[in-house]
Amino acid sequence: MNHLSTEKRNASTQNLDEMSIQEALAVMNKEDQKVALCIEQLLPQLAEVVTITTQQFNNGGRIIYIGAGTSGRLGVLDAAECVPTFNTTPQEVVGIIAGGQEAMTKAVEGAEDSEIGAENDLKNINLSSLDVVIGIAASGRTPYVKGGLKYAQSLNARTVSIACNTNAEISNFAQYPIEVDVGPEVLTGSTRLKSGTAQKLILNMISTITMVGAGKVYGNLMVDVKPTNNKLNERAIIIIQEICNIDAQLAQDLYDKAQQNLKVAVVMYLCDLDANEALNKLNNNNGIIKEAIK
């Protein structure tokens, strides 16, 4: 492991335990600022990834994250956040972590070392050639991730890898390898820090821009937001007001008539249609408001 950037000691923090709190926070902040700049260099590769995820998602395929430890948790988190943000189902964007649900809160011994474990987990969700499997591993060498990518390749599914080291092993098993080298961690080997931040930023990009391409965004508004709580319900009303330039009461009335389907409410108002007509218009235009209202 000595050759891995993520395992090297950071020269700026070799006396971390002797720093004042202010000094330690300042050096962490300075190191974190490097992460986004490292990702900036990878935007062309990320554009290729998002092109593929958008294409496959629109054709009925799924986005499937696989990983172990922090990497796996970040994949599960991104998948879970797509449900309220973009009104996806848990079956459309999937997060799989080595060791299963238990591993979200505590380490499952040996789970990340099993290649066959990932294969079995992907078999359990009936992986198909329409899907995109995104393997996440800070080290770039996690056996669980390698096994998952190998199995995905055997089914001709699209494969993406995200590693935080260069010349990563998992890159050899992905059609679209992403390697973001953020350098040694503030705390040696603790890849939940800069590496985890880099992975989270990349997953944010992939899922968000994919959903833009799937028609779940109008301008920069979340028009497929799922009202799972009062805050999100209020946000939906505000979005209808913003797009239609109407007051809150009319927006609420439209939303209720649309059975809490924000897109339907907007098309109802802008095209002067009832709920069923608006829904049909959306369905005939791939759920994209701007196409439906032309």
Helices and strands as residue ranges (DSSP letters): G 5-7, G 11-13, G 16-18, H 21-40, H 43-58, E 63-67, H 69-86, E 93-97, G 101-104, G 111-113, H 115-124, E 132-137, H 143-154, E 158-163, G 169-173, E 176-179, H 194-213, H 230-244, H 248-257, H 262-271, H 275-283, H 289-292
